[in-house]
Amino acid sequence: MDKNIDQKEIHTRATNKAHSKIYFLKEDIQRTMQEIANGSDDGRISIELLEKSLNSYKRDLKTWKYILNLIYNNEPESDEYELLNQLQSKYEDK
């Protein structure tokens, strides 16, 4: 790995990582909610375990949103955070 990575590249990579993690956590939340609604399709995973997983995904989502907020607050002139936050909020559960 290049030891001369600049601050802008680190910022970009951190932002991309946070957005990716948030996206996949939302997918996990939706999938798990569907599995709970369907009563655990194959019966191998208990509803209780699915609910614990769902709570864990939701906590992780809050954590990654917080991290993303910190990343964007480190760059106050960026309007990109607000736009991406609005787009992500559009798909969140009510």
C-alpha positions as CSV (number, residue, x, y, z in Angstrom):
1,M,0.0,0.0,0.0
2,D,1.2,3.5,-0.8
3,K,2.4,5.2,2.3
4,N,1.9,8.6,0.6
5,I,-1.9,8.5,0.5
6,D,-3.2,12.0,0.8
7,Q,-6.0,13.3,3.0
8,K,-8.4,13.7,0.2
9,E,-8.1,10.1,-0.9
10,I,-8.5,8.9,2.7
11,H,-11.6,11.1,3.0
12,T,-13.0,9.6,-0.3
13,R,-12.2,6.1,0.8
14,A,-13.8,6.5,4.2
15,T,-16.9,8.1,2.7
16,N,-17.3,5.3,0.2
17,K,-16.8,2.7,2.9
18,A,-19.4,4.3,5.1
19,H,-22.0,4.6,2.3
20,S,-21.4,1.0,1.3
21,K,-21.8,-0.3,4.8
22,I,-25.0,1.8,5.2
23,Y,-26.4,0.4,2.0
24,F,-25.8,-3.2,2.9
25,L,-27.1,-2.8,6.4
26,K,-30.3,-1.4,5.0
27,E,-30.5,-4.5,2.8
28,D,-29.9,-6.8,5.8
29,I,-32.6,-5.0,7.8
30,Q,-35.2,-5.3,5.0
31,R,-34.3,-9.0,4.4
32,T,-34.5,-9.8,8.1
33,M,-37.8,-8.0,8.5
34,Q,-39.2,-10.0,5.6
35,E,-37.9,-13.2,7.1
36,I,-39.6,-12.3,10.4
37,A,-42.9,-11.5,8.6
38,N,-42.7,-14.8,6.8
39,G,-42.1,-16.7,10.0
40,S,-38.5,-17.8,9.1
41,D,-39.0,-19.5,5.7
42,D,-37.1,-22.7,6.4
43,G,-37.6,-22.8,10.2
44,R,-33.9,-23.3,10.9
45,I,-33.5,-19.8,12.4
46,S,-35.8,-18.9,15.2
47,I,-37.8,-15.7,15.2
48,E,-36.0,-14.7,18.4
49,L,-32.6,-14.9,16.7
50,L,-33.9,-13.0,13.7
51,E,-35.2,-10.2,16.0
52,K,-31.8,-10.1,17.7
53,S,-30.1,-9.8,14.4
54,L,-32.5,-7.1,13.3
55,N,-31.7,-5.1,16.4
56,S,-28.0,-5.5,15.9
57,Y,-28.3,-4.3,12.2
58,K,-30.3,-1.3,13.4
59,R,-27.6,-0.4,16.0
60,D,-24.9,-0.8,13.4
61,L,-26.8,1.4,11.0
62,K,-27.0,4.2,13.5
63,T,-23.3,3.8,14.2
64,W,-22.3,4.0,10.5
65,K,-24.6,7.0,10.0
66,Y,-22.9,8.7,12.9
67,I,-19.5,7.9,11.4
68,L,-20.6,9.3,8.0
69,N,-21.8,12.4,9.7
70,L,-18.4,12.8,11.4
71,I,-16.7,12.4,8.0
72,Y,-18.8,15.0,6.4
73,N,-18.6,17.4,9.3
74,N,-14.9,17.3,8.9
75,E,-15.4,19.0,5.6
76,P,-17.9,21.8,6.4
77,E,-18.1,23.2,2.9
78,S,-19.5,19.9,1.5
79,D,-23.2,19.9,0.5
80,E,-22.7,16.3,-0.7
81,Y,-23.6,15.0,2.8
82,E,-27.0,16.6,2.9
83,L,-27.9,15.4,-0.6
84,L,-26.8,11.8,0.1
85,N,-28.5,11.9,3.5
86,Q,-31.8,13.0,1.8
87,L,-31.5,10.2,-0.8
88,Q,-30.8,7.6,1.9
89,S,-33.7,8.8,4.1
90,K,-36.1,8.3,1.2
91,Y,-35.6,4.6,1.5
92,E,-35.7,4.2,5.3
93,D,-38.4,2.5,7.2
94,K,-41.0,4.8,8.6
